[in-house]
Amino acid sequence: MKDNIIAVKTFEFSLSIINLYTQLKKENEFIISKQLLRCGTSIGANVEEAIAAQSKKDFISKMAIASKEARETKYWLRLLDKSDLTQIPVASYLTDIEHIINIITKIIKTSQESVSKI
């Protein structure tokens, strides 16, 4: 069976967010780091739920939640990038989350189109 690309990407992204969270805690940044940990790891959890969806509409709903979590993650990463809270580079995280958002958006659009054809 072929690996689900978005499931793999979001799992790997979650691991990288956990690593970033650990680095931020070492720099005594606790507020944004916790927000980032929650939403950044939630993306993959919602993708996993979508994979086990009971219907196409349920799948779309779970993927939409994953999309929202991804966009929130992007927000917190942008804040870290533009603020003076840390010197940890987050450009690669921003690139990764943008890629994830694009994939999830395409999945949702394609799924919505297939539901509307029924």
Number of C-alpha atoms within 10 A of each C-alpha: 3 4 7 10 10 19 18 14 17 25 20 14 20 21 15 16 21 19 12 19 22 17 15 20 14 10 13 12 15 14 10 17 21 16 14 24 21 18 22 30 23 21 31 24 18 22 24 21 16 23 15 12 16 10 10 14 14 15 21 21 17 23 26 20 16 29 22 16 22 23 19 18 26 22 14 18 22 15 14 19 17 10 10 8 14 15 11 12 12 17 12 9 18 18 11 15 21 16 14 21 20 11 15 21 16 12 16 18 12 12 16 15 11 11 12 7 6 5
